[in-house]
Amino acid sequence: MRIAVALLFVSLLPCSAQQPFQRRATDYTKRLAPYVPSPQQIVDRMLELSSLHPGETLYDLGCGDGRILITAAQKFKAKAVGVELNDDLVKSTSDTIKRLNLQDLIMVVHDDLLNVNLSPADVVTLYLETGANEKLRPNLEKYLKPGARVVSHDFAVRGWKANRTEKLDAFNRPHTIYVYVMPPSK
């Protein structure tokens, strides 16, 4: 069973992502956002607002320490793919996933998030700056199927109208969660 799940997981990923620790020829000076972890309270609410269901596939772009991936797998029984550029974060997050025995549900891809085919995603989570979301928007529009959800922490996707916006406080500061649902194909 474990091998079948792993093979299914690998088949969901683009060819460039099937080697999670292989460094790609990417300009690493073009990072789209600094590493700032979302508070767990915000992660929980992002996933609740995404309407993530068991068996769906979540992509976390700029997955950092993997807390969204781990929460999606543990609490929502979803498959999760994290995309991360930072070598150290890829290694430590992958180690945590193995330690928690979640490697059947979670994969971390070492790549630039602008290079990843997002077509398997039912939900995409972001904690990137507005300018980074703007750079990512064409890929989201290209790859995501109708009904797929994009959930962004603190930063809107310019040109999109959120289906839902929620404000809440965590660690003595306000946070905003934007939820977008991809429209039907034209």
JOMO-V162484 format. One record per residue. RES is the residue in one letter. SS is DSSP state (~ for helix, > for strand, _ for the rest). D_CENTER is the distance of its C-alpha to the mean C-alpha in Angstrom with 1 decimal. Layout:
# JOMO-V162484
res: [RES	RES]
ss: [SS	SS]
d_center: [D_CENTER	D_CENTER]
This chain:
# JOMO-V162484
res: [M	R	I	A	V	A	L	L	F	V	S	L	L	P	C	S	A	Q	Q	P	F	Q	R	R	A	T	D	Y	T	K	R	L	A	P	Y	V	P	S	P	Q	Q	I	V	D	R	M	L	E	L	S	S	L	H	P	G	E	T	L	Y	D	L	G	C	G	D	G	R	I	L	I	T	A	A	Q	K	F	K	A	K	A	V	G	V	E	L	N	D	D	L	V	K	S	T	S	D	T	I	K	R	L	N	L	Q	D	L	I	M	V	V	H	D	D	L	L	N	V	N	L	S	P	A	D	V	V	T	L	Y	L	E	T	G	A	N	E	K	L	R	P	N	L	E	K	Y	L	K	P	G	A	R	V	V	S	H	D	F	A	V	R	G	W	K	A	N	R	T	E	K	L	D	A	F	N	R	P	H	T	I	Y	V	Y	V	M	P	P	S	K]
ss: [_	~	~	~	~	~	~	~	~	~	~	~	_	_	~	~	~	_	_	_	_	_	_	_	_	_	_	_	_	_	_	_	_	_	_	_	_	_	_	~	~	~	~	~	~	~	~	~	~	_	_	_	_	_	_	_	>	>	>	>	>	_	_	_	_	_	~	~	~	~	~	~	~	~	~	~	_	_	>	>	>	>	>	>	_	_	~	~	~	~	~	~	~	~	~	~	~	~	~	_	_	_	_	_	_	>	>	>	>	>	_	_	~	~	~	_	_	_	_	_	_	_	>	>	>	>	_	_	_	~	~	~	~	~	~	~	~	~	~	~	~	~	~	_	_	_	_	_	>	>	>	>	>	_	_	_	_	_	_	_	_	_	_	>	>	>	>	>	>	>	_	_	>	>	>	>	>	>	>	>	>	_	_	_	_	_]
d_center: [25.3	22.9	23.6	23.1	19.6	18.8	20.3	18.5	15.1	16.4	17.8	14.5	13.3	15.1	18.0	16.8	13.9	16.3	17.6	14.8	17.2	19.1	19.1	19.1	21.6	19.5	20.9	19.2	20.9	18.6	15.8	14.0	13.7	15.3	13.8	14.2	12.8	12.3	15.3	14.9	16.8	14.2	11.3	13.7	14.6	11.2	10.8	14.5	14.4	11.8	14.5	12.3	15.1	16.0	15.4	12.6	9.6	6.0	3.3	0.9	3.9	6.7	6.1	9.8	11.7	9.2	10.4	7.5	7.4	11.2	11.7	10.1	12.4	15.3	15.8	14.5	15.2	12.2	11.0	7.6	6.5	5.4	6.8	9.3	12.7	14.8	17.0	17.8	14.3	13.5	16.9	16.8	13.5	14.7	18.0	16.8	15.2	18.6	20.5	19.0	19.6	16.2	16.0	16.8	13.6	11.1	10.9	10.0	10.7	12.8	12.6	12.4	9.4	12.3	13.6	11.1	12.2	9.7	12.6	11.8	8.9	10.4	7.6	4.9	4.2	6.1	8.9	10.8	14.4	15.9	17.2	13.9	12.6	15.9	15.5	12.3	13.9	16.1	13.4	11.7	15.3	16.3	13.9	12.8	15.6	17.5	16.3	12.5	11.0	9.1	9.0	9.7	11.4	14.8	14.6	15.5	14.9	18.5	20.4	18.5	20.0	17.8	18.7	18.5	18.5	19.0	20.4	20.8	22.1	20.7	22.5	25.1	23.2	21.9	18.2	17.1	14.3	14.2	13.5	14.1	15.1	15.7	19.5	21.7	22.6	25.7]
